[in-house]
Amino acid sequence: MDNFKVKELLTGLPIVNHHAADMDVGSKEMVVTYTNSDGRICQFESGCFTGNLDETVHILQREGVTDAAMESTGIYGGSPVRKAGNIRH
């Protein structure tokens, strides 16, 4: 698993919830940003097919993400919400 290229980000803003992720969902791809288990801010791009969503949820659960905020135009946000399992949205 983990076919996504994860990059580490720097930020000057304080992290309010270390167990939260942000998902920007479009019709063909989504960008996911989260704080990993080492406290580093990470980001990856993913497709929006079922396998991509399953892998995204797996990564976020492995990294201890319990909450997710999502931005989506149109109807595209529905699938990630249904796949999120025990991640609050």
Secondary structure, 3 states (H helix, E strand, C coil): CCCCCCEEECCCCCCCCCCEEEEEECCCEEEEEEECCCCCEEEEEEECCHHHHHHHHHHHHHCCCCEEEEEECCCCCHHHHHHCCCCEC
